[in-house]
Amino acid sequence: MVERRGDAPHLLVRRAVRDELADVLNEHASVAARREASLERPCVLVACSGGADSLSLAAALAHEAPRAGILAGGVSVDHGLQEGSAHRARAVAAALAGMGLEPVETVHVRIGRSPAGPEASARSARYAVLDHAATRHGADAVFLGHTLEDQAETVLLGLARGSGARSLAGMATRLGLYRRPLLRLSRGIVRAAVPPGLEPWEDPHNVDPAYARARVRHRVLPVLEKELGPGITAALARTGELLRADAEALDVLADQALQAATRPAPGSSPGSAYDIGHLSGLPQAVRWRVLRTAAISAGCPPTDLTAAHAEAVDKLLTAWHGQKGVDLPGAVRASRRRGVLTFGPLPGS
């Protein structure tokens, strides 16, 4: 949606939520038609941390959902990472109930140690909680309060990883159950829409320079805005949206190419052998996606598989000079033999 000059912030947020709810209703009706059954009212949950963005989203959902005939509830997740977090999560749940949302629940999780770090562990735990809540309540969608600035930050963090268009694609407006109605609205607009009487909570991690996103938010983006102009945040978010569309189209082509290239290979697991002649004729952007998918299917951990690995395997196709193969994460080896590329376990593993 487009922010029109003069529109009140709360009306902009409500309009974004209303548009998303209309889509939820259409999908719900489509499911009912396919099943030839009358389903119960659609249900939407909002994930609310108590921050200004998610409170603004929750308030708009509480206003718009009854008018659309949709049941709307909320989930507050306590990660237990700060003192008083359990009390705060319960206060958030009380605020959601006070808006008229139902069902509302608070879920307390314990974050274990992980090589990915506490931020990634908390995110994984949070989505697991939301998945379970959606299943319990039969939710059609879970709304998340990410804004335009969140998208720009995600694109910059992806740029730092250097992993190609997919890492620059930012967050999806819609991905499975999850929807981000406010992704095209600025943080300033969204925060100005918090209803009077509600006191948003600011997560101290959002200003802690130990976290990369906090550094991007408070150091990197302000410099870019100053040096390149105030439109850089919107431009980054728009770039992410365009790259996501490109990446999704390439993923479809890669899936089709993978199926077409798959060959039986004696002594290997099904689907682990691919015709080199077919792969070699693919554009690089498609071919590398095929190689990545094939490697993951053979057991490579996706988070450990890099562009350098894809490039090394690609040389078995495009720069073949008799090399023995390429060792990949997860004790997987890619090898070429008799016109076939195979992915299998490392000898002795």
LUMVOSE-715337 format. One line per field, with one value per residue (C-alpha): x, y, z. Coordinates in steps of 0.25 Angstrom, whole numbers. Layout:
<sites>
x c(X  ...);
y c(Y  ...);
z c(Z  ...);
</sites>
This chain:
<sites>
x c(0  4  5  -3  1  -9  -13  -14  -4  -14  -23  -11  -8  -23  -23  -11  -17  -31  -25  -18  -30  -38  -27  -29  -44  -42  -33  -42  -53  -45  -41  -56  -60  -50  -54  -69  -71  -75  -63  -63  -59  -45  -35  -23  -13  -3  11  13  26  20  29  22  22  14  5  1  -2  -10  -18  -21  -25  -34  -41  -42  -44  -58  -63  -58  -64  -51  -47  -34  -25  -11  2  13  26  35  49  54  66  64  60  45  42  32  24  25  20  8  5  6  -4  -13  -12  -16  -28  -32  -32  -43  -34  -38  -31  -19  -8  6  17  30  42  56  67  78  92  94  106  96  96  85  78  76  72  62  56  55  48  39  34  33  23  15  14  9  -1  -6  -8  -16  -25  -27  -21  -22  -10  0  2  16  19  32  33  40  52  53  53  64  72  70  75  87  90  88  98  109  107  110  101  94  80  73  80  77  63  59  46  34  21  15  21  12  4  12  8  15  4  13  25  23  20  31  34  31  17  14  19  11  -1  0  -13  -12  -11  -2  13  22  34  47  56  70  75  70  81  92  104  107  96  98  84  85  98  91  79  87  100  100  86  87  100  94  82  91  101  92  78  66  60  71  63  51  60  67  53  48  61  59  45  49  60  51  42  54  59  45  44  58  55  43  52  63  53  48  63  66  55  59  74  71  77  78  92  96  100  95  83  71  71  86  91  89  92  104  100  87  93  104  94  86  89  98  88  79  90  96  82  81  94  91  78  84  95  85  77  89  91  98  94  88  94  108  107  113  114  129  124  114  125  134  124  121  135  132  123  129  144  146  160  159  158  154  142  138  136  124  119  112  122  116  125  121  128  127  128  123  115  108  109  107  105  109  115  130  137  139  128);
y c(0  14  25  37  50  54  40  38  27  19  19  15  3  -1  0  -10  -19  -19  -22  -34  -39  -38  -48  -57  -57  -61  -72  -77  -77  -84  -95  -97  -98  -108  -117  -114  -111  -99  -96  -88  -74  -71  -68  -59  -58  -47  -49  -37  -34  -22  -13  -1  -8  -21  -13  -4  -16  -23  -11  -10  -25  -23  -12  -18  -33  -33  -24  -34  -46  -52  -57  -50  -54  -51  -59  -53  -60  -59  -63  -62  -54  -42  -39  -38  -43  -53  -41  -33  -44  -46  -31  -31  -42  -34  -22  -31  -36  -22  -19  -30  -40  -55  -65  -59  -67  -65  -75  -76  -83  -86  -82  -92  -90  -91  -88  -79  -70  -65  -56  -68  -77  -68  -66  -81  -83  -72  -78  -91  -85  -78  -91  -98  -87  -86  -101  -102  -90  -94  -81  -77  -67  -61  -46  -41  -26  -24  -10  -4  -1  -16  -20  -10  -15  -30  -26  -20  -32  -41  -32  -34  -49  -48  -61  -56  -51  -60  -54  -40  -43  -39  -44  -49  -41  -55  -68  -80  -76  -63  -50  -36  -26  -14  -17  -5  5  13  10  25  23  10  15  27  18  12  15  25  18  7  8  1  -7  -5  -18  -14  -24  -14  -4  -13  -12  -27  -30  -28  -23  -13  -7  -7  1  11  13  8  12  26  28  24  33  44  42  36  43  40  30  20  12  11  7  -4  -10  -9  -15  -27  -28  -29  -39  -48  -48  -51  -62  -69  -69  -75  -85  -91  -92  -99  -109  -112  -114  -123  -132  -133  -135  -146  -160  -174  -177  -191  -192  -178  -173  -169  -155  -154  -154  -144  -143  -134  -131  -125  -118  -111  -105  -97  -83  -81  -75  -87  -98  -93  -94  -108  -112  -106  -113  -126  -125  -122  -134  -142  -138  -125  -115  -103  -93  -98  -99  -86  -80  -85  -99  -97  -91  -103  -113  -105  -107  -122  -118  -106  -108  -123  -128  -141  -136  -146  -138  -128  -130  -123  -120  -132  -142  -142  -143  -138  -146  -147  -160  -165  -152  -153  -144  -151  -147  -158  -160  -158  -171  -176  -167);
z c(0  -2  9  5  10  21  25  40  44  51  38  30  39  39  24  23  33  26  12  18  25  12  6  18  16  1  4  15  5  -5  5  9  -6  -9  3  -1  14  22  31  44  44  40  51  51  62  65  71  81  88  95  85  78  65  69  79  67  59  70  72  57  57  69  61  48  50  56  45  35  43  47  60  65  76  81  86  95  96  108  104  118  113  122  137  138  124  130  137  124  115  124  124  109  109  118  108  96  104  108  93  91  85  88  90  96  102  108  105  113  106  111  101  101  96  81  71  64  76  86  75  65  76  82  68  65  79  76  62  68  79  68  60  71  75  61  61  74  70  56  51  36  38  48  47  50  52  43  36  24  33  37  23  19  31  27  12  18  27  15  7  18  16  1  -2  -14  -18  -8  4  -1  -3  11  18  10  12  12  15  19  31  34  28  30  27  31  23  14  25  31  46  49  44  51  64  63  62  76  83  95  108  104  108  98  103  96  96  100  90  79  84  88  79  81  71  57  54  65  59  45  51  59  52  37  33  39  31  18  20  23  11  0  4  12  2  4  14  4  -7  0  4  -10  -15  -6  -11  -25  -22  -15  -27  -36  -26  -26  -41  -42  -31  -39  -51  -43  -37  -51  -56  -44  -48  -62  -59  -49  -53  -47  -42  -38  -24  -20  -13  -21  -27  -24  -38  -49  -64  -67  -81  -76  -64  -73  -82  -71  -68  -56  -47  -49  -49  -36  -29  -35  -29  -15  -15  -19  -8  3  -2  0  14  14  25  18  27  25  10  3  -10  -11  -9  -21  -29  -26  -30  -43  -47  -48  -59  -66  -63  -63  -64  -56  -42  -32  -26  -16  -1  5  19  25  20  6  -7  -21  -32  -47  -54  -68  -71  -57  -45  -32  -18  -7  6  8  8  22  28);
</sites>
